Amino acid sequence: ATPTKRRHAPHHQGAFDDDHIAYIELPGTLEGGDVMMVEDHFYVGKSNRTNQMGVDQFIKILADWGIKCEEVPLTTVLHLKTGANYLDNNHMIVSGEFIDNDIRLVQQDIVPDEEMNAANCLWVNETIIVPKGYPTMLEAMQNLGYKTIVVDISEYEKLNGGLSCLSVRF
Protein backbone atom coordinates (compact mmCIF):
# COMPACT_ATOMS: atom_id res chain seq x y z
CA ALA A 1 0.00 0.00 0.00
CA THR A 2 1.15 3.52 -0.72
CA PRO A 3 1.49 5.68 2.40
CA THR A 4 -0.84 8.64 2.60
CA LYS A 5 0.38 12.12 3.37
CA ARG A 6 -1.10 13.84 6.40
CA ARG A 7 -1.95 17.42 5.60
CA HIS A 8 -3.05 18.49 9.06
CA ALA A 9 -1.89 17.60 12.50
CA PRO A 10 -3.87 15.11 14.54
CA HIS A 11 -5.49 16.48 17.65
CA HIS A 12 -2.61 18.14 19.48
CA GLN A 13 -4.49 19.80 22.34
CA GLY A 14 -3.37 23.29 21.41
CA ALA A 15 0.33 22.65 22.04
CA PHE A 16 1.23 23.84 18.55
CA ASP A 17 -0.71 25.39 15.70
CA ASP A 18 -0.67 23.84 12.22
CA ASP A 19 1.94 26.36 11.03
CA HIS A 20 4.42 24.93 13.55
CA ILE A 21 3.98 21.23 12.85
CA ALA A 22 5.82 19.52 10.02
CA TYR A 23 6.14 15.92 8.96
CA ILE A 24 8.88 13.81 7.50
CA GLU A 25 7.21 12.34 4.43
CA LEU A 26 7.84 8.72 3.41
CA PRO A 27 10.08 7.29 2.15
CA GLY A 28 12.05 9.67 4.40
CA THR A 29 12.57 8.49 7.98
CA LEU A 30 13.82 10.32 11.07
CA GLU A 31 14.58 8.77 14.48
CA GLY A 32 14.41 11.13 17.46
CA GLY A 33 17.64 9.68 18.87
CA ASP A 34 19.45 11.08 15.82
CA VAL A 35 18.41 14.69 16.56
CA MET A 36 20.35 16.85 19.02
CA MET A 37 19.91 20.52 19.85
CA VAL A 38 22.93 22.54 20.94
CA GLU A 39 21.70 25.96 22.07
CA ASP A 40 20.03 27.37 18.90
CA HIS A 41 21.56 24.89 16.46
CA PHE A 42 20.48 21.35 15.56
CA TYR A 43 22.49 18.31 14.52
CA VAL A 44 21.07 15.22 12.84
CA GLY A 45 22.79 11.90 12.29
CA LYS A 46 22.04 9.39 9.54
CA SER A 47 21.56 5.89 10.98
CA ASN A 48 19.68 2.66 10.32
CA ARG A 49 16.46 4.48 11.28
CA THR A 50 17.18 7.92 9.81
CA ASN A 51 17.78 7.92 6.08
CA GLN A 52 19.24 10.62 3.85
CA MET A 53 15.77 11.73 2.71
CA GLY A 54 14.75 12.17 6.35
CA VAL A 55 17.92 14.16 7.10
CA ASP A 56 17.38 16.38 4.07
CA GLN A 57 13.70 16.99 4.90
CA PHE A 58 14.49 17.81 8.53
CA ILE A 59 17.23 20.28 7.57
CA LYS A 60 14.86 21.98 5.09
CA ILE A 61 11.98 22.14 7.59
CA LEU A 62 14.22 23.85 10.15
CA ALA A 63 15.73 26.16 7.50
CA ASP A 64 12.22 27.27 6.51
CA TRP A 65 11.76 28.34 10.15
CA GLY A 66 15.15 30.11 10.20
CA ILE A 67 16.84 27.42 12.30
CA LYS A 68 20.24 26.02 11.41
CA CYS A 69 20.82 22.28 11.25
CA GLU A 70 23.65 20.15 9.95
CA GLU A 71 24.28 16.48 9.40
CA VAL A 72 26.77 14.63 11.59
CA PRO A 73 28.34 11.51 10.12
CA LEU A 74 27.83 8.36 12.20
CA THR A 75 30.08 5.34 11.80
CA THR A 76 29.62 2.97 14.75
CA VAL A 77 26.91 4.26 17.09
CA LEU A 78 23.26 3.24 16.94
CA HIS A 79 22.08 6.88 17.04
CA LEU A 80 23.66 10.30 17.42
CA LYS A 81 22.60 10.53 21.07
CA THR A 82 24.09 7.12 21.79
CA GLY A 83 27.50 8.79 21.74
CA ALA A 84 26.92 12.52 22.20
CA ASN A 85 24.53 14.51 24.37
CA TYR A 86 24.49 18.24 24.96
CA LEU A 87 23.87 19.31 28.54
CA ASP A 88 24.05 23.07 28.96
CA ASN A 89 26.61 25.81 29.61
CA ASN A 90 28.70 24.65 26.65
CA HIS A 91 29.13 21.05 27.95
CA MET A 92 28.65 17.98 25.81
CA ILE A 93 29.04 14.39 26.97
CA VAL A 94 30.87 12.37 24.30
CA SER A 95 32.17 8.86 23.80
CA GLY A 96 33.72 6.74 21.07
CA GLU A 97 33.64 8.28 17.61
CA PHE A 98 32.56 11.67 18.96
CA ILE A 99 35.69 12.28 21.01
CA ASP A 100 37.43 15.27 19.40
CA ASN A 101 34.50 15.82 17.03
CA ASP A 102 34.12 19.48 16.16
CA ILE A 103 30.41 19.89 17.01
CA ARG A 104 30.08 23.64 17.70
CA LEU A 105 33.44 23.58 19.50
CA VAL A 106 31.76 22.93 22.83
CA GLN A 107 33.57 21.65 25.91
CA GLN A 108 33.73 17.90 25.58
CA ASP A 109 33.38 15.84 28.73
CA ILE A 110 34.73 12.46 27.68
CA VAL A 111 33.18 9.22 28.83
CA PRO A 112 35.74 6.40 29.23
CA ASP A 113 35.27 3.41 26.90
CA GLU A 114 34.21 1.12 29.75
CA GLU A 115 31.34 3.52 30.57
CA MET A 116 30.35 4.29 26.97
CA ASN A 117 26.62 3.79 27.65
CA ALA A 118 26.69 6.65 30.14
CA ALA A 119 27.02 9.14 27.27
CA ASN A 120 23.33 8.55 26.65
CA CYS A 121 22.16 10.77 29.50
CA LEU A 122 19.53 13.52 29.67
CA TRP A 123 19.66 17.10 30.85
CA VAL A 124 16.20 18.07 32.09
CA ASN A 125 15.30 21.08 34.25
CA GLU A 126 18.83 21.75 35.50
CA THR A 127 19.37 18.07 36.34
CA ILE A 128 21.22 15.30 34.51
CA ILE A 129 19.53 11.93 34.46
CA VAL A 130 22.32 9.34 34.37
CA PRO A 131 22.04 5.59 33.86
CA LYS A 132 23.00 3.48 36.88
CA GLY A 133 26.31 1.65 36.93
CA TYR A 134 28.71 4.31 35.64
CA PRO A 135 30.51 5.78 38.68
CA THR A 136 33.21 7.68 36.73
CA MET A 137 30.61 9.47 34.63
CA LEU A 138 28.42 10.19 37.64
CA GLU A 139 31.32 11.66 39.61
CA ALA A 140 32.43 13.77 36.64
CA MET A 141 28.95 15.29 36.28
CA GLN A 142 28.73 15.98 40.00
CA ASN A 143 32.22 17.56 39.98
CA LEU A 144 31.00 19.93 37.25
CA GLY A 145 28.32 21.04 39.69
CA TYR A 146 25.35 19.30 38.12
CA LYS A 147 22.51 17.85 40.16
CA THR A 148 22.10 14.21 39.10
CA ILE A 149 19.44 11.53 39.25
CA VAL A 150 20.52 7.92 38.72
CA VAL A 151 18.08 5.47 37.13
CA ASP A 152 18.40 1.75 36.52
CA ILE A 153 17.88 1.04 32.82
CA SER A 154 19.95 -2.16 32.74
CA GLU A 155 17.17 -4.18 31.11
CA TYR A 156 16.92 -1.64 28.26
CA GLU A 157 20.70 -1.56 27.86
CA LYS A 158 20.63 -5.28 27.06
CA LEU A 159 18.95 -4.30 23.77
CA ASN A 160 21.11 -1.18 23.20
CA GLY A 161 18.41 1.06 24.69
CA GLY A 162 19.32 4.25 26.49
CA LEU A 163 17.73 7.18 28.26
CA SER A 164 17.17 9.13 25.05
CA CYS A 165 15.25 6.12 23.70
CA LEU A 166 13.01 6.19 26.75
CA SER A 167 12.11 9.87 26.66
CA VAL A 168 9.65 12.10 24.86
CA ARG A 169 10.29 15.79 25.50
CA PHE A 170 9.16 19.08 24.00
C-alpha positions as CSV (number, residue, x, y, z in Angstrom):
1,A,0.0,0.0,0.0
2,T,1.1,3.5,-0.7
3,P,1.5,5.7,2.4
4,T,-0.8,8.6,2.6
5,K,0.4,12.1,3.4
6,R,-1.1,13.8,6.4
7,R,-1.9,17.4,5.6
8,H,-3.1,18.5,9.1
9,A,-1.9,17.6,12.5
10,P,-3.9,15.1,14.5
11,H,-5.5,16.5,17.7
12,H,-2.6,18.1,19.5
13,Q,-4.5,19.8,22.3
14,G,-3.4,23.3,21.4
15,A,0.3,22.6,22.0
16,F,1.2,23.8,18.5
17,D,-0.7,25.4,15.7
18,D,-0.7,23.8,12.2
19,D,1.9,26.4,11.0
20,H,4.4,24.9,13.5
21,I,4.0,21.2,12.9
22,A,5.8,19.5,10.0
23,Y,6.1,15.9,9.0
24,I,8.9,13.8,7.5
25,E,7.2,12.3,4.4
26,L,7.8,8.7,3.4
27,P,10.1,7.3,2.2
28,G,12.1,9.7,4.4
29,T,12.6,8.5,8.0
30,L,13.8,10.3,11.1
31,E,14.6,8.8,14.5
32,G,14.4,11.1,17.5
33,G,17.6,9.7,18.9
34,D,19.4,11.1,15.8
35,V,18.4,14.7,16.6
36,M,20.3,16.8,19.0
37,M,19.9,20.5,19.9
38,V,22.9,22.5,20.9
39,E,21.7,26.0,22.1
40,D,20.0,27.4,18.9
41,H,21.6,24.9,16.5
42,F,20.5,21.4,15.6
43,Y,22.5,18.3,14.5
44,V,21.1,15.2,12.8
45,G,22.8,11.9,12.3
46,K,22.0,9.4,9.5
47,S,21.6,5.9,11.0
48,N,19.7,2.7,10.3
49,R,16.5,4.5,11.3
50,T,17.2,7.9,9.8
51,N,17.8,7.9,6.1
52,Q,19.2,10.6,3.8
53,M,15.8,11.7,2.7
54,G,14.8,12.2,6.4
55,V,17.9,14.2,7.1
56,D,17.4,16.4,4.1
57,Q,13.7,17.0,4.9
58,F,14.5,17.8,8.5
59,I,17.2,20.3,7.6
60,K,14.9,22.0,5.1
61,I,12.0,22.1,7.6
62,L,14.2,23.9,10.1
63,A,15.7,26.2,7.5
64,D,12.2,27.3,6.5
65,W,11.8,28.3,10.1
66,G,15.1,30.1,10.2
67,I,16.8,27.4,12.3
68,K,20.2,26.0,11.4
69,C,20.8,22.3,11.3
70,E,23.6,20.2,10.0
71,E,24.3,16.5,9.4
72,V,26.8,14.6,11.6
73,P,28.3,11.5,10.1
74,L,27.8,8.4,12.2
75,T,30.1,5.3,11.8
76,T,29.6,3.0,14.7
77,V,26.9,4.3,17.1
78,L,23.3,3.2,16.9
79,H,22.1,6.9,17.0
80,L,23.7,10.3,17.4
81,K,22.6,10.5,21.1
82,T,24.1,7.1,21.8
83,G,27.5,8.8,21.7
84,A,26.9,12.5,22.2
85,N,24.5,14.5,24.4
86,Y,24.5,18.2,25.0
87,L,23.9,19.3,28.5
88,D,24.0,23.1,29.0
89,N,26.6,25.8,29.6
90,N,28.7,24.6,26.6
91,H,29.1,21.1,27.9
92,M,28.6,18.0,25.8
93,I,29.0,14.4,27.0
94,V,30.9,12.4,24.3
95,S,32.2,8.9,23.8
96,G,33.7,6.7,21.1
97,E,33.6,8.3,17.6
98,F,32.6,11.7,19.0
99,I,35.7,12.3,21.0
100,D,37.4,15.3,19.4
101,N,34.5,15.8,17.0
102,D,34.1,19.5,16.2
103,I,30.4,19.9,17.0
104,R,30.1,23.6,17.7
105,L,33.4,23.6,19.5
106,V,31.8,22.9,22.8
107,Q,33.6,21.7,25.9
108,Q,33.7,17.9,25.6
109,D,33.4,15.8,28.7
110,I,34.7,12.5,27.7
111,V,33.2,9.2,28.8
112,P,35.7,6.4,29.2
113,D,35.3,3.4,26.9
114,E,34.2,1.1,29.7
115,E,31.3,3.5,30.6
116,M,30.3,4.3,27.0
117,N,26.6,3.8,27.6
118,A,26.7,6.7,30.1
119,A,27.0,9.1,27.3
120,N,23.3,8.5,26.7
121,C,22.2,10.8,29.5
122,L,19.5,13.5,29.7
123,W,19.7,17.1,30.8
124,V,16.2,18.1,32.1
125,N,15.3,21.1,34.2
126,E,18.8,21.8,35.5
127,T,19.4,18.1,36.3
128,I,21.2,15.3,34.5
129,I,19.5,11.9,34.5
130,V,22.3,9.3,34.4
131,P,22.0,5.6,33.9
132,K,23.0,3.5,36.9
133,G,26.3,1.6,36.9
134,Y,28.7,4.3,35.6
135,P,30.5,5.8,38.7
136,T,33.2,7.7,36.7
137,M,30.6,9.5,34.6
138,L,28.4,10.2,37.6
139,E,31.3,11.7,39.6
140,A,32.4,13.8,36.6
141,M,28.9,15.3,36.3
142,Q,28.7,16.0,40.0
143,N,32.2,17.6,40.0
144,L,31.0,19.9,37.3
145,G,28.3,21.0,39.7
146,Y,25.4,19.3,38.1
147,K,22.5,17.8,40.2
148,T,22.1,14.2,39.1
149,I,19.4,11.5,39.3
150,V,20.5,7.9,38.7
151,V,18.1,5.5,37.1
152,D,18.4,1.8,36.5
153,I,17.9,1.0,32.8
154,S,20.0,-2.2,32.7
155,E,17.2,-4.2,31.1
156,Y,16.9,-1.6,28.3
157,E,20.7,-1.6,27.9
158,K,20.6,-5.3,27.1
159,L,19.0,-4.3,23.8
160,N,21.1,-1.2,23.2
161,G,18.4,1.1,24.7
162,G,19.3,4.2,26.5
163,L,17.7,7.2,28.3
164,S,17.2,9.1,25.1
165,C,15.3,6.1,23.7
166,L,13.0,6.2,26.8
167,S,12.1,9.9,26.7
168,V,9.7,12.1,24.9
169,R,10.3,15.8,25.5
170,F,9.2,19.1,24.0
